[in-house]
């Protein structure tokens, strides 16, 4: 296995491949993502411990969605068992994935802890009905703690972007996988940047279409009804595209096993 440098324009291709593969098996890919979100919701009911467990499962769920994407890419329906692929590779791989999950949970908690030190006590803007308004958006974006969290989360995201696939399919140790993942993201920073911009454009287009549809048919009530399922569908589509960023960032003679 070695690092593969791709042209910057490949970032847009990853977005296209993710969307196209999602629509090959929309029920399967969306269903698996919803299953993971439902699991997270149930675990989060348990204070603190449940949240930590949910965070620790993120790398395993990411690996499961990558495996599902490979199934969908080949025209096969991804079964629910695909979501737990990370725990079906034997004790050694299961242990490595659990270690990786614990590292992710610890890293994210550290990011949130540091960002909390920069949070300011700004009185909330009282908006009836909990609607998203320009005032509320300006208040949120003016939070120093939010920007600190975003800045700190970027290197954490880079470290764990490729890590689940490297650990499970290529036998890399959890600690080394973080280093290789950061190197791969940095080496292909042009493609990763266009990949990010591409998804931002997709999200903005979806938002414009939802607003137009709401204005034509039902106003704010319809928009509030559509926004949550649309966000989940876009998130599922985004996670479908992650596999292609991993596949093209490394060259290996052996095809990774399921």
PEWOUR-V960370 format. One record per pair of residues at least 4 apart in sequence whose C-alpha atoms are under 6 Angstrom apart, sorted by the first residue. I is the first residue (numbers start at 1). J is the second residue. D is the distance in Angstrom with one decimal. If there is no record, write none. Layout:
# PEWOUR-V960370
I:J:D / I:J:D
This chain:
# PEWOUR-V960370
1:251:5.5 / 1:252:4.3 / 2:250:5.6 / 2:251:5.3 / 3:250:4.6 / 4:249:4.8 / 4:250:4.8 / 4:251:5.9 / 5:188:5.9 / 8:190:4.5 / 8:191:3.9 / 10:191:5.6 / 11:191:4.2 / 11:192:5.7 / 11:194:4.9 / 11:195:4.0 / 12:195:5.4 / 12:198:5.9 / 14:244:5.9 / 17:21:5.9 / 18:240:5.1 / 18:241:3.7 / 19:237:5.9 / 21:73:5.6 / 22:26:5.2 / 22:237:5.8 / 25:72:5.9 / 26:30:5.8 / 27:31:5.6 / 28:78:5.7 / 30:236:5.6 / 33:236:5.7 / 34:38:6.0 / 40:44:6.0 / 40:54:5.3 / 43:50:4.6 / 44:50:4.8 / 44:51:4.9 / 46:50:4.6 / 55:105:5.1 / 56:101:4.0 / 56:102:5.1 / 56:105:5.1 / 57:101:5.8 / 59:101:5.7 / 59:164:5.7 / 60:86:5.4 / 63:164:5.7 / 64:82:5.7 / 64:83:4.1 / 64:84:5.7 / 64:85:5.3 / 66:243:5.0 / 68:78:5.1 / 68:82:6.0 / 69:73:5.9 / 69:240:5.7 / 71:76:5.1 / 71:78:5.7 / 72:76:5.1 / 72:77:5.9 / 87:94:5.0 / 89:93:5.7 / 91:95:6.0 / 100:174:5.6 / 103:107:6.0 / 109:113:6.0 / 115:145:4.8 / 115:148:5.4 / 115:149:5.1 / 116:145:5.9 / 118:145:4.7 / 119:144:5.8 / 119:145:4.2 / 149:153:5.9 / 153:157:5.9 / 157:161:5.7 / 158:182:5.1 / 159:178:4.5 / 159:181:5.2 / 159:182:4.8 / 162:181:5.0 / 162:246:5.9 / 163:177:4.9 / 163:178:5.7 / 163:181:5.8 / 165:169:5.5 / 166:170:4.9 / 166:172:5.6 / 166:177:5.9 / 167:171:5.0 / 167:172:4.6 / 167:173:5.9 / 169:256:5.1 / 172:177:5.8 / 173:177:6.0 / 177:181:5.9 / 183:187:5.9 / 185:189:5.6 / 189:193:5.9 / 191:195:5.9 / 194:198:5.8 / 214:218:5.1 / 214:219:4.7 / 214:222:5.5 / 214:223:5.3 / 215:219:4.8 / 218:222:5.0 / 223:227:5.9
